[in-house]
C-alpha cells in the first residue's frame, strides 16, 4: 500500500513535468527567452529524476538477504544522491549559458507576456507537486521522496525567477532574462548542496539529529525498572533508524523478566518515534547504587 502511494505521487509529478517541458521549451523558443528554455531543461531533469527515484525505491524495497542482512535501504539514499548530482550538472549548464548571454550584450524577449504566463503556470504546478511529495516523503521518512520534492520546489523557485526576469524585460531592462537564468542556476546549486550534505551524512552513518536522539533518551528514561543506560549509538539507513544501547537492571531480576522488559522498551520506542526502527538492547546486571 505504501509503495503504491509513493508511485502515485511520483506519477503525478511526471505528468506535470511532461506538460511543463513542452510549454516551457515552446514558449522559450517563441518568446526568445533564455531563462524559460533553461527552466524547461530543469523540468526535463525533473522527469529524469522521477525515473531515478522510481528505480531507487524499487531496489530499496527488496527484503534483506544473505548478502545484505541489513536490507537495501541505502539504495534509496544513493538515488537521492544521484538526484543531487544531476542538479549540479543542470545548474552548471544554465549558469554557463547565462554568463555567455550576458557577455554578448543586451537580450530582448520577443513576447514577455507569454513567458511570464508560462512561468506563473509552472510555479502553480510545481508547488502543488512539491507539497504532495514532501508531505508523503516526511510521513514515510523517505530521503528519496524528499529529494524529489525539493527538485519540484527548485523548479517552482526557478520559474519564479523567470517570471521576475520577464517582468524586468517588459519594463525595459535588457539584461533581466539572462540575469534571471543566472539566479536560476545558483538556486539549483544551493538545493543540490543541501541534498548532497544530507545524503552523505546518511552514507557515512552519522548519528540521527539531536531532536530524535532526545526522543530516544526520553523514552528510555520512562522505564523505572531500568537503573541506568549507556553506550547509545544511532545511524540511519534510508528511512530506517538503527540503534543499540546498554541498560542496567537489578542483578536479581530473572532472565525472562529482563527479556520482557527489553521487549516492552523496544515496542515503546517504535510507538514513540514513528520511524522504522532496528533496535538492539544489551541487558547488564547492576544494583541501585551502580552507575555506568
RONU-711898 format. One record per residue (C-alpha): x, y negated, z. Coordinates in steps of 0.2 Angstrom, whole numbers, padded with zeros to 4 digits, always signed. Example, Ala and Ser with C-alpha at 12.3 -4.5 7.8 and 13.67 -1.06 7.14 Angstrom:
BEGIN
+0062+0022+0039 +0068+0005+0036 
This chain:
BEGIN
+0000+0000+0000 +0014-0012+0005 +0023-0008-0012 +0008-0012-0022 +0006-0029-0013 +0024-0033-0017 +0022-0028-0035 +0006-0038-0037 +0014-0054-0031 +0029-0051-0042 +0017-0048-0057 +0008-0064-0053 +0025-0074-0054 +0030-0065-0070 +0013-0071-0078 +0016-0089-0073 +0034-0088-0079 +0030-0082-0096 +0017-0096-0098 +0029-0109-0092 +0043-0103-0103 +0033-0106-0119 +0026-0123-0115 +0042-0130-0107 +0053-0125-0122 +0040-0130-0135 +0036-0146-0125 +0055-0150-0123 +0059-0147-0141 +0044-0158-0147 +0047-0171-0134 +0066-0171-0136 +0068-0168-0118 +0084-0160-0111 +0078-0158-0094 +0062-0150-0099 +0072-0137-0110 +0084-0134-0095 +0068-0132-0084 +0062-0119-0097 +0078-0110-0096 +0076-0110-0077 +0059-0102-0079 +0067-0089-0091 +0079-0085-0077 +0065-0083-0065 +0057-0070-0077 +0074-0060-0077 +0074-0062-0058 +0057-0054-0057 +0063-0039-0066 +0078-0038-0054 +0068-0039-0039 +0056-0025-0045 +0072-0014-0048 +0079-0018-0031 +0063-0015-0022 +0060+0002-0031 +0078+0008-0026 +0077+0001-0008 +0060+0011-0006 +0069+0028-0008 +0069+0038+0008 +0085+0042+0017 +0095+0057+0011 +0111+0066+0015 +0122+0053+0005 +0113+0038+0013 +0107+0043+0030 +0103+0025+0035 +0092+0023+0019 +0094+0012+0004 +0089-0005+0012 +0105-0014+0007 +0100-0012-0011 +0086-0025-0008 +0099-0037-0001 +0110-0033-0016 +0095-0038-0028 +0094-0054-0018 +0112-0057-0021 +0111-0054-0040 +0097-0067-0040 +0109-0080-0031 +0122-0076-0044 +0110-0079-0058 +0105-0095-0051 +0124-0101-0051 +0126-0097-0069 +0110-0106-0074 +0115-0121-0063 +0132-0122-0071 +0125-0122-0089 +0112-0135-0085 +0125-0147-0077 +0137-0144-0091 +0124-0149-0104 +0118-0164-0094 +0136-0171-0092 +0139-0169-0111 +0122-0178-0115 +0127-0192-0103 +0144-0194-0111 +0136-0195-0128 +0126-0211-0124 +0108-0216-0121 +0095-0202-0123 +0077-0206-0129 +0062-0194-0126 +0050-0194-0141 +0035-0190-0130 +0037-0194-0112 +0019-0192-0108 +0019-0174-0115 +0035-0170-0105 +0028-0177-0089 +0011-0167-0091 +0020-0151-0093 +0032-0154-0078 +0016-0158-0067 +0008-0141-0073 +0024-0132-0069 +0025-0140-0052 +0007-0134-0048 +0010-0116-0055 +0027-0113-0047 +0022-0120-0030 +0007-0108-0030 +0019-0094-0034 +0031-0099-0020 +0018-0099-0007 +0011-0082-0011 +0028-0074-0012 +0036-0082+0003 +0020-0078+0014 +0022-0059+0009 +0041-0060+0010 +0041-0066+0028 +0027-0055+0033 +0037-0040+0027 +0054-0047+0032 +0059-0044+0014 +0075-0053+0008 +0072-0049-0010 +0054-0056-0010 +0060-0072+0000 +0074-0074-0013 +0062-0073-0027 +0051-0085-0018 +0065-0098-0017 +0068-0096-0035 +0050-0101-0038 +0052-0116-0026 +0068-0121-0035 +0059-0121-0052 +0045-0132-0044 +0058-0144-0037 +0067-0145-0054 +0050-0148-0063 +0048-0162-0050 +0064-0170-0056 +0059-0168-0074 +0043-0177-0070 +0053-0191-0062 +0066-0191-0077 +0051-0193-0089 +0044-0207-0080 +0061-0216-0079 +0062-0214-0098 +0045-0220-0101 +0049-0235-0091 +0064-0239-0102 +0079-0231-0093 +0088-0220-0107 +0098-0210-0095 +0084-0204-0085 +0082-0187-0094 +0100-0181-0093 +0102-0188-0076 +0086-0178-0071 +0094-0162-0079 +0110-0165-0068 +0100-0166-0052 +0090-0150-0058 +0107-0141-0059 +0113-0147-0042 +0097-0142-0034 +0098-0124-0041 +0116-0123-0035 +0110-0128-0017 +0097-0114-0017 +0110-0101-0024 +0122-0106-0010 +0109-0104+0003 +0104-0087-0003 +0122-0081-0005 +0126-0085+0013 +0111-0076+0020 +0114-0061+0009 +0132-0060+0013 +0129-0061+0031 +0117-0045+0029 +0130-0036+0019 +0144-0040+0032 +0132-0033+0045 +0131-0049+0055 +0121-0049+0071 +0102-0054+0070 +0098-0073+0073 +0098-0079+0091 +0079-0080+0092 +0077-0062+0088 +0091-0057+0100 +0082-0067+0113 +0066-0057+0109 +0075-0041+0111 +0083-0046+0128 +0066-0052+0135 +0058-0035+0130 +0071-0025+0139 +0070-0036+0155 +0052-0032+0156 +0055-0014+0162 +0058-0014+0181 +0065+0004+0181 +0080-0002+0171 +0093-0008+0184 +0103-0017+0171 +0108-0016+0152 +0124-0020+0142 +0133-0017+0125 +0118-0023+0115 +0123-0023+0096 +0112-0028+0081 +0113-0028+0062 +0101-0030+0048 +0100-0018+0033 +0087-0025+0020 +0071-0028+0030 +0076-0016+0044 +0085-0020+0060 +0097-0008+0068 +0101-0010+0087 +0108+0000+0101 +0112-0003+0119 +0115+0005+0136 +0103+0005+0150 +0107+0009+0168 +0094+0019+0178 +0093+0027+0195 +0105+0041+0196 +0092+0052+0204 +0080+0050+0190 +0075+0066+0181 +0081+0068+0163 +0063+0070+0157 +0058+0054+0166 +0073+0044+0159 +0069+0051+0142 +0051+0045+0144 +0057+0028+0149 +0068+0026+0134 +0053+0031+0123 +0042+0018+0131 +0055+0005+0129 +0058+0009+0111 +0039+0008+0107 +0038-0008+0116 +0052-0016+0106 +0044-0010+0090 +0027-0018+0095 +0036-0034+0101 +0047-0038+0087 +0036-0034+0072 +0051-0028+0062 +0055-0011+0055 +0067-0005+0069 +0080+0009+0071 +0084+0010+0089 +0097+0020+0099 +0096+0019+0118 +0110+0026+0129 +0105+0031+0146 +0118+0029+0160 +0116+0034+0179 +0118+0020+0191 +0112+0013+0208 +0103-0003+0213 +0120-0011+0219 +0128-0007+0202 +0132-0020+0189 +0138-0017+0171 
